[in-house]
């Protein structure tokens, strides 16, 4: 669930109507032939691999950040958010070059790259569910079926990663929006009930979707900046506003990495990175946890848009698109810190 001005065709489509029905697939899920399943033995089925040049290697321009994947001690398995908005069918095809380019140029560069100082980046392409899957307004199971198909790919890619790439290394799980929906399922299925694999979990970054306080049986939210084997989550909203669908979820403040509700001043913000990926905005926002949301005073620099979808005014206070960007440098540094903490415990 991520929209940027650069995706002109999708934005123009949304602006034709005051509701999301313009991107609703015209038939039920079962009436479409599913796109061809990806083969994760093929490099083309991955948006990012540490063995080749791709958008996960990027660092923001005009900064001193460096891609450290060649020497990183850990891996990150990153699941990207929705970059498919069309009504042609419920799930995207991996042969859709426009979707793949948008995924690479936008979210792989602007989100997955935040981890390239701490870990080798693995990011699968998958038959993602279309945006409308999250706004289904009838009693059908179309959206759930589309998300289940998408997760089947994410699961297959993670199994391929474990069997062929991981080699016993510590793992970070990360996602955003739809990616966090699938990453949360991965944690349920592979980590929550598997003590051996859980020992390799550095942390999970479950950003941009509601994670319930009782989501897992064993895994718990991180309570400080160095804890490992835990997870963080947040949903960013303009200060003083509510968003009921995400309220009362887990919210870890990315300026302090704690669960408390004290306001963290902007001076703790090491720097946001806007959509143009061309600068570091130190102190771009403050942050405060309130009823499971992360409140921020709206940033003054450009490049951190609100989540403006016609017909969905409840989203207009949300900085969903900027959940990573507003805290880019804090995420980057924290991933390094947690990997080092995991290594220290493993000795």
PyMOL commands that set and color helices and strands:
alter all, ss='L'
color gray80, all
select helices_A, chain A and resi 8-15+20-23+29-31+43-45+55-57+69-71+97-110+112-115+131-134+142-166+178-191+195-198+244-246+266-268+313-315+320-322+325-346
alter helices_A, ss='H'
color red, helices_A
select strands_A, chain A and resi 46-48+74-79+119-124+170-176+201-207+230-234+236-238+288-290+293-296
alter strands_A, ss='S'
color yellow, strands_A
deselect
rebuild
show_as cartoon
